[in-house]
């Protein structure tokens, strides 16, 4: 087990957690999380920002200097390199996340795939960037995934469109295998996820023979994900390939519950937070006990789950640097987890969103709203930032 004294202080070490932040960046972070802790302010700020951007008011500079630079690495891959290099000096790798959302035509889907291919080539030359990521709906229309998952027949035009989605997946995964860069495929809403799961499994079957290259995402606020994990692992064992999973709690809970209620089907979401936490930790245990055939990216801001993973790795004699186990957090959040884990010698990567300021705003607004809804996390961030401010003054 992890030493109790270590548990009591590991994630409280603010000197390590905020070692990359200047005094002014520390003040900015404190200000931002203070604002995010007030739900009415988030609502007003979101509405005002959307209005200002749509009205083409000159606010991009202000956004860039505050919320954008805190939660994003830059407007382009090259713009992110200072952030990537600085974090890697502290042992934290980067997953560049092209966070432009809501694009819905073929030209945008092609551009997104080309962007991921460019990042893979970029990552191949950069030790600090061993992993890339994309969203299924970055490569094709949500409607097609939904229709495919429901088993409905495509028109000939839709079939051609679906074939292009498969080709985009394949081009990205083939290059990732060639360059030995791992690919995380994000999870999305449950009513499109079946088709995305099947397509991801096809890519695993093709490219995960020697080692996991392609990773699917398990959103463990869905009560069915542990069974899905075990079933997929069983099929992989029978077929002779490896599987990779990013495990997270999830990002679409309210939308999922509302749709289930509107359409009269059982909610796919766990009944409460404890059930979600238990589901996440069950998936974590299963992956860590089966590292001969599974690689796991532990995407969590939950300190207990990190301690649990550390405990299990120690009990199972899993080396801290075993490439089958990575911890991950979002850039701009939970630095007390990321940098202290890296200091202890674990594999850690930050998701680093990037893209043009205006195009990344939907992502930033979601981040603010999610932080508002997780009051404990925001207050934890504030307390640690306050502690570090006092330490520096002392």
Buried (B, 14 or more C-beta within 10 A) or exposed (E): EBEEEEBEEBBBBBEBBBBBBEEEEBEBBBEBBBBBBEEEBBEEBBEEBEEBBEEEEEBBEEBBEBBBBBBBBBBEBEEBBEBBEBBBEBBBBBBBBBBBBEEEEEEBBBBBBEBBBBBBEBBBEBEBBBBBBBBBBBBBBBEBBBBBBEEEEBEEEBEEBBEBBBEBBBBBBBBBBEBEBBBBBBBBBBBBBBBBBEBBBBBBBBBBBEBBBBBBBBBBBBBBBBEBBBEBBEBBBEEEBBBBBBBBBBBBBEEBEEBBEEEEEEBBBBEEEEBBBBBBBBBBBBBBEBBEBBBBBBBBBBBEBBBBBBBBBEEEEBEEEBEBBBBBBBBBBBBBBBBBBBBBEBBBBBBBBBBEBBBBBBBBBBBBBBBBEBEEBBEBBBBBBBBBBEEEEE
